[in-house]
Amino acid sequence: MLTRTTTRIPAGTRRQAPTGLVLAAAALLALLTGCSSSDNPTTASESTTTAGMTSAAAPDRDPTVTTTTTDGSPQVSVTDHTGKKSLVEFFSPSRNIACAVSTVDTEMPVGARCDISQKTWKAPAKPTDCEFDWGQALTLDAKAGFECVSDAAVNAQDAPVLEYGQGVKLKTITCVSANSGITCTNSATGHGFSVSREKYSLF
């Protein structure tokens, strides 16, 4: 007959786990904790790097460049017809003004005349001795002024257009075309005139 020996553990007393099992469990827990903590920094690092690459790849806007001239005034190209022609005719780009610069039939060595078709300004009062047209013809020889006329400054309708920024010269008279109108000046006397649809001036 076999005899069984039973050992009772008093109430409130905990059974102690074998020392070997405790050490093994602690080692496994440390290994799992180390792997888990090492994964998180790698993910954060990759996320930061990706964000940096995305920011660097964003294209920059092209800057707007504005170019201006030194004084804002346009350059003028003047063609000198002195010694080559006795008459130079031209129209303004709008063909509202027709001009002629001539050395023929003038009291002075050279004279200029511009006729304007449409205008919003009013010419000086018509002289009592003027029997023809008045107020549309401006002339320049030694001085500038209006003239009583019965003809046209330019007879040829195929006369060239004097583009803006262009000018013609015959002896001492130079006429220049601009957005502001036609200006003719006599360098020998300093006198001249400017004329456009909106205004005129004598100087």
C-alpha positions as CSV (number, residue, x, y, z in Angstrom):
1,M,0.0,0.0,0.0
2,L,1.4,3.4,-1.1
3,T,1.5,6.3,1.2
4,R,0.9,9.9,-0.4
5,T,2.5,12.8,1.4
6,T,0.6,16.1,1.0
7,T,2.1,19.4,1.9
8,R,-0.5,22.2,2.7
9,I,0.3,25.8,2.2
10,P,-1.1,28.0,4.9
11,A,-3.8,30.5,3.9
12,G,-2.5,33.9,2.8
13,T,0.8,32.5,1.7
14,R,1.8,32.8,-2.1
15,R,3.4,29.9,-3.9
16,Q,6.9,31.0,-5.1
17,A,7.6,30.5,-8.9
18,P,10.8,28.8,-9.7
19,T,13.8,31.2,-10.0
20,G,14.7,30.1,-13.5
21,L,11.2,30.7,-14.9
22,V,11.2,34.3,-13.4
23,L,14.5,35.2,-15.1
24,A,13.4,33.8,-18.5
25,A,10.2,35.8,-18.4
26,A,12.0,39.0,-17.4
27,A,14.4,38.5,-20.3
28,L,11.6,38.0,-22.8
29,L,9.7,41.1,-21.6
30,A,12.9,43.2,-21.9
31,L,13.4,42.0,-25.5
32,L,9.8,42.8,-26.5
33,T,9.9,46.2,-24.9
34,G,13.2,47.1,-26.7
35,C,11.8,46.1,-30.1
36,S,8.6,48.1,-29.5
37,S,10.5,51.3,-28.5
38,S,13.0,51.0,-31.4
39,D,10.2,50.9,-34.0
40,N,8.6,54.3,-33.0
41,P,11.7,56.5,-33.6
42,T,12.3,55.0,-37.0
43,T,8.7,55.8,-38.1
44,A,9.0,59.4,-36.8
45,S,12.3,59.9,-38.6
46,E,11.0,58.6,-41.9
47,S,7.9,60.9,-41.6
48,T,10.1,63.9,-40.9
49,T,12.4,63.2,-43.8
50,T,9.4,62.8,-46.2
51,A,8.0,66.1,-45.1
52,G,11.3,67.8,-45.7
53,M,11.6,66.4,-49.2
54,T,8.1,67.5,-50.0
55,S,8.8,71.0,-48.9
56,A,12.0,71.2,-50.9
57,A,10.3,70.0,-54.1
58,A,7.7,72.8,-54.1
59,P,8.3,75.2,-57.1
60,D,9.0,78.9,-56.4
61,R,7.0,81.6,-58.3
62,D,8.8,83.5,-61.0
63,P,9.4,87.1,-60.0
64,T,7.8,89.9,-62.0
65,V,10.3,92.1,-63.6
66,T,9.4,95.7,-64.7
67,T,11.7,97.6,-67.0
68,T,11.5,101.4,-67.2
69,T,13.5,104.0,-69.1
70,T,15.8,106.5,-67.2
71,D,13.7,109.6,-67.7
72,G,10.5,108.1,-69.1
73,S,10.8,110.0,-72.4
74,P,10.8,108.1,-75.7
75,Q,13.7,108.2,-78.1
76,V,13.2,110.2,-81.4
77,S,14.7,109.3,-84.7
78,V,15.0,112.3,-87.0
79,T,15.7,112.1,-90.8
80,D,17.5,115.1,-92.2
81,H,16.4,115.9,-95.8
82,T,18.5,119.0,-96.1
83,G,20.2,119.2,-99.5
84,K,18.2,116.2,-100.8
85,K,14.6,117.5,-100.9
86,S,12.9,120.9,-101.2
87,L,9.6,119.5,-99.9
88,V,8.8,117.0,-97.2
89,E,5.1,115.9,-96.7
90,F,3.6,113.6,-94.1
91,F,0.5,112.6,-92.2
92,S,0.2,111.9,-88.5
93,P,-0.5,108.2,-87.6
94,S,-4.2,109.0,-87.3
95,R,-4.2,111.0,-90.6
96,N,-5.9,113.8,-88.7
97,I,-3.0,116.1,-89.3
98,A,-1.2,116.7,-92.6
99,C,2.1,118.6,-92.7
100,A,4.5,120.0,-95.2
101,V,8.0,121.4,-94.7
102,S,9.3,123.3,-97.7
103,T,12.0,125.7,-99.0
104,V,9.8,126.7,-102.0
105,D,7.6,129.8,-102.0
106,T,8.4,130.8,-98.5
107,E,9.4,134.2,-97.1
108,M,12.1,132.6,-95.0
109,P,14.7,130.0,-96.2
110,V,12.3,127.3,-95.0
111,G,8.7,127.1,-93.7
112,A,6.3,124.5,-92.3
113,R,2.6,124.1,-92.3
114,C,0.2,121.6,-90.6
115,D,-3.5,121.3,-91.3
116,I,-5.8,119.6,-88.8
117,S,-9.1,118.1,-89.8
118,Q,-10.9,117.4,-86.5
119,K,-10.2,119.3,-83.3
120,T,-11.9,120.0,-80.0
121,W,-10.2,123.4,-79.3
122,K,-11.2,126.8,-80.7
123,A,-8.9,128.9,-82.8
124,P,-8.4,132.6,-82.3
125,A,-11.0,134.9,-83.9
126,K,-10.8,135.1,-87.6
127,P,-9.2,138.3,-88.9
128,T,-11.5,140.6,-90.8
129,D,-9.3,140.6,-93.8
130,C,-9.3,136.8,-94.2
131,E,-11.6,135.8,-97.1
132,F,-10.7,132.1,-97.0
133,D,-10.5,129.3,-94.4
134,W,-9.2,130.0,-90.9
135,G,-8.4,128.1,-87.8
136,Q,-7.1,124.8,-89.2
137,A,-3.8,125.8,-90.6
138,L,-0.7,126.4,-88.4
139,T,2.4,127.8,-90.0
140,L,6.0,128.3,-89.0
141,D,8.8,130.4,-90.6
142,A,10.5,132.9,-88.3
143,K,7.5,132.7,-86.0
144,A,4.5,130.5,-85.6
145,G,0.8,131.3,-86.0
146,F,-2.4,130.6,-87.8
147,E,-2.8,131.4,-91.5
148,C,-5.7,132.2,-93.8
149,V,-5.6,129.5,-96.5
150,S,-7.6,128.4,-99.6
151,D,-5.7,125.2,-100.3
152,A,-4.3,122.1,-98.4
153,A,-0.9,121.6,-96.9
154,V,-0.6,118.2,-98.4
155,N,-2.1,117.5,-101.9
156,A,-0.9,113.9,-102.3
157,Q,-3.0,111.4,-100.3
158,D,-0.3,108.9,-100.6
159,A,2.1,111.0,-98.5
160,P,3.9,108.8,-95.9
161,V,2.9,108.5,-92.3
162,L,5.3,109.9,-89.7
163,E,5.1,107.3,-87.0
164,Y,5.3,108.2,-83.3
165,G,8.9,108.7,-82.2
166,Q,9.9,109.7,-85.8
167,G,10.9,113.2,-87.1
168,V,11.9,115.0,-90.2
169,K,14.3,117.9,-90.7
170,L,14.7,120.4,-93.5
171,K,17.3,123.1,-92.9
172,T,16.5,124.7,-89.5
173,I,13.0,123.3,-89.1
174,T,12.3,119.9,-87.4
175,C,8.9,118.3,-87.0
176,V,8.4,115.4,-84.6
177,S,5.4,113.0,-84.3
178,A,4.4,111.9,-80.8
179,N,1.3,110.6,-79.0
180,S,0.8,114.1,-77.8
181,G,0.6,115.5,-81.4
182,I,2.9,117.1,-84.0
183,T,5.5,119.6,-82.9
184,C,7.5,121.8,-85.4
185,T,10.4,123.9,-84.2
186,N,12.7,126.4,-86.0
187,S,16.2,126.1,-84.4
188,A,17.3,129.4,-85.9
189,T,14.6,131.4,-84.0
190,G,13.5,129.0,-81.2
191,H,9.8,129.4,-82.3
192,G,7.4,126.7,-83.2
193,F,4.0,125.1,-82.6
194,S,2.4,121.9,-81.3
195,V,-1.0,120.7,-82.5
196,S,-3.2,117.7,-81.7
197,R,-7.0,117.0,-81.7
198,E,-7.3,118.1,-78.0
199,K,-5.0,121.3,-78.0
200,Y,-2.5,123.5,-79.7
201,S,0.3,125.8,-78.6
202,L,2.4,128.5,-80.2
203,F,5.8,129.4,-78.8
